[in-house]
C-alpha cells in the first residue's frame, strides 16, 4: 500500500503536465490560421516594401540596389512636400469636426425613448455605403452640369478651398454615423448609478458631461481618434475619385503621390520608400495618442 500511495502523486503530476501540454497545443492550433493570415497579408508585404525601398525597382525589369537614393530624393519632390502639408491640414480639420459631430450624435441618441432607434439607424446608414460609391454619389450631386445642386452656381470643386470643403462634407456624411456608434457603445458602458449619484449631489449637466462622461469615455475616444487620424493620413478614395487631386494639385494626398509614383512614373522603389516613411509617421502618431489618452 505504501508503494502504491507513493507513486500516485507522480502519476497525477504527469497527467496534469500532459493536459497542460495538450491545452498549449490546442491554443497553437487555434492561433495558427490567424498567424498565417497575418504573416501572409501583413508581415510579408511589409518586408517586401522594405526591400523595394532599398532598390531601384521598375515596374518591368530587374531591381538594382541603390540605397539610400529612394529616401534621399523624397525631399526633392515638391508635390510630395505639398501633399504632406495638405494631408496634415486635412487630418487636423476632419478629426476635430468628425469627433465633435459624432459625439453630438451619440449624446443625442444615448437615452432610450420613442423613435431613437430610427435616428440611430438613419445616422449610421451612410456608413453602410462604400467609400468609392459615396465619392461618386457626391460627385454626381455636386456636378455643375447635371447635379441637383448645380443650379446654385457654386463651383464645389473649382477652387482649392471649395474642393477641400466639399471633400470634408463627404467624409462627415460617410463616417459620422460610424464614429457615433463607437462612442455610443462607450456611453452605454458607463454605469447609470454614476449619473444618478452625480445628480443627487446637485451636479449640473455640464459638470456631469465634463467630470463623468468625458473621463469615462476616454478609452473609446482614443479608439475613435486613432481610427480617424489613421484614415485621414491614408486618405485616397475621396480625393482620387471626387477631386482627382485638383484643382492644380491642391488636394493631392500623400497616398496619391505614392500611387502616382508607382503607376504613372513606374518607380516602385520610390513609392515603397514613401510608404515606409508614411508607416513610421502613422506608428509615431498612434503611439503619441495612446500615451496622451491612456
Secondary structure, 3 states (H helix, E strand, C coil): CHHHHHHHHHHHHHHHHHHHHHHHHHHHHHHHHHHHHHHHHHHHHHHHHHHHCCEECECCCCCEECCCHHHHHHHHCHHHHHHHHHHHHHHHHHHHHHHHHHHHHHHHCCCCCCCHHHHHHHHHHHHHCCHHHHHHHHHHHCCCCCCCCHHHCCCCCCCHHHHHHHHHHHHHHHHHHHHHHHHHHHHHCCCHHHHHHHHHCCCCHHHHHHHHHHHHCHHHHHHHHHHHHHHHHCCCHHHHHHHCCCCCCCCCCHHHHHHHHHHCCCEHHHHHHHHHHHHHHHHHHHHHHHHHHC
